[in-house]
Amino acid sequence: MPLQQPMKTIIKHCAPVILALGLCVSSAQAKGKGTPKKTNPVDAYMKAHDKDKNGTIEPTEFPGARAEFDKWDKNKDGKLDRTEVTAMLGKK
């Protein structure tokens, strides 16, 4: 049993470090730093599809058919704004 003494020494010295790391993670999570933020679906859609970053989705950026784009372009200005994208995502 020659490994028992070294293992006890390792555990004795590592336990406080492991405990301290656990407290740091717990503290960070309590402050909101360790938990992932929930992404707004409209923000995620705009980020994924608004390639020119102008705040609207044009027909060339829309992942569906043109008829589907036209269905959601309620004001018929040829682009989908955040209000139209919000309505579209709410209906799917």
Secondary structure by P-SEA (a helix, b strand, c coil): ccaaaaaaaaaaaaaaaaaaaaaaaaaaaaacccbbbbccaaaaaaaacccccccccccccccccaaaaaaacccccccccaaaaaaaaaac
